[in-house]
Amino acid sequence: MTIALQSVVDLARLDLNDADKVRSTDADLLKFANDGIAKVKVMRPDLNFGNYSTAYADLALTDPFPLGLEYRPGISNYIVMRSEVSDDAFANEQRAIQGLKMFLSDIGMG
């Protein structure tokens, strides 16, 4: 089953309590999603999405999610972590560390 990247952003919105898209724009959350996917490509080259010699290119919301569905929560958690940290200039360092740990665990690195 193929899903669009939009579904991952929408999943993150549930945790952010932002179903009405008031707190964050799709464009901002898409940036975080692309950052997370790029990190997965570096940290888990064994997942081999795309060609190893091809640089990662940012995806659009309508593009297919390039990872297996089991990695959707990891990217969603990454979006949530980045969004929460960027919302609060005095973000709790421990909260950011916990979000990063969840992301790493979700992608099989923690």
Secondary structure by P-SEA (a helix, b strand, c coil): ccccaaaaaaaaaaaacccccccccaaaaaaaaaaaaaaaaaacccccccccccccccccccccccccccaaaaaaaaaaaaaaaaacccccaaaaaaaaaaaaaaaccc
